[in-house]
Amino acid sequence: MSKPKSVPVAIVGCGVVGTATAQILTRDRELLAAKTRTPLELRYIVSKTYSSAKAAGLDEALFEPDLGKVMADSELQIVIELVGGIETARSVIEQAIDAGKHVVTANKALLAMHGAELFERARSAGVSIGFEASCAGGIPIVRALYDGLVANRIDAIYAIVNGTCNYILSQMTNERKSYLQALEEAQADGLAEADPTLDVSGLDSAHKIAIMTSLAFGQAIPFELIPVDGIEAIELADVKFAEKLGYLIKLLAIAERQSSGITVRVRPAFISRNHPLAWVSGPFNAVSVYGHVTGHTMYYGRGAGGPPTASAVTADVVSIASGVLPRTFEEFGYMLGKNPVAEDNPVADTAHRYYIRVMVRDSPGALSSMTSILEHYGISIASVLQDEVADTNGGESTYVPVVIILHTTGERAVLDAASEINALPTTGDRCSVITIVDEYPEPAAED
């Protein structure tokens, strides 16, 4: 039997993930060949700076700053794009596609914004795009959706897919740190960027759920239609009230099949301490998928970082080299670029239970004013929680937190009522409105 010919690969962008990927492709080359019977050859590393690559001891003979020379190599089969950002990464991928190269990328923002057009371009050129690393780092959720769960109609995805946010909320819960204290600690530990906006605003999670929604439901939700709320407004008071009520706060990316259509959203949510996602702590990620055949399956692991993300990148490289991914890319019916684009994301028409915390002036009639507004919108109150207020002995009225738990209510009514409550002269800071998410119901047993 003749020895199989190696598959040449180039890495464009050699930061943390690029360096880790290069280490796997060089250090573990024999292991990969033994497992796959498809030897890989890292031929080029293209980067603006090679400081990370040099620090890792990578062979400097691999360094090639001329991207044009790399793309002109007729033997090169796979380009790994790890430069980050939008426009530069998009240009690299387009050049690779036009040169007839397969592409592997971890760029969730680019795929959420422009994935459909890039995938169509790749199919027209007869090449494929691997993107396992884009949704949950080292967790193989993309492969699970297009392969392992292919027998299922996916009904819901509940996901914790941002380690920075999950770490901050875990520190607020377990260590009673304020949001700012927990953020500063995450930055000191290298778990948050100097500018953490993309993470804490929820946008990073939104990029990921947009991609997963297309794969799971066969429907593309335009990114601008996804309502996104981050964790910046979560206060320690909300964490403490959540615990008192038997809940934890998590930033969830949710996609659900509703009677009104597929709904997608990212927001902080109360989940029961018994919920499967409740024990996902620190920088870890988890994705719960609910199928009509399997019921609930959950995928857990490290959702970011060099080695975990590089593991997913390498898996795509192997899958392309072996011919598996190109066939899936062409034939899987729910792949990006093949799905109808939704005209609406009817989140406002959904119904949930809600937690509302209002800072209320301790004065007669303050509570009745709020309950009158809720009654006007047909909203039913499940319970009201108010800590005892110290007697001010005739002094100025103080603002105290009042927590109202609502029965299942339409979202539109809750948001409208909250807006009116905020305008009351007896309320202080903008009230906190947090969805209470219950475990998604398991499918009924077949007869």
Secondary structure, 3 states (H helix, E strand, C coil): CCCCCCEEEEEECCCHHHHHHHHHHHHCHHHHHHHHCCCEEEEEEECCCCHHHHHCCCCHHHECCCHHHHHHCCCCCEEEECCCCCHHHHHHHHHHHHCCCEEEECCHHHHHHHHHHHHHHHHHHCCCEECCHHHHCCCCHHHHHHHHCCCCCEEEEEEECCHHHHHHHHHHHHCCCCHHHHHHHHHHCCCCCCCCHHHHCCHHHHHHHHHHHHHHHCCECCHHHCCECCCCCCCHHHHHHHHHCCEEEEEEEEEEEECCEEEEEEEEEEEECCCCCCCCCCCEEEEEEEECCCEEEEEEEECCCHHHHHHHHHHHHHHHHCCHHHHHHHHCCCCCCCCCECCCCCHHHCEEEEEEEEEEECCCCHHHHHHHHHHHCCCCEEEEEECCCCCCCCCCCCEEEEEEEEEEEEHHHHHHHHHHHHCCCCECCCCEEEEEECCCCCCCCCC
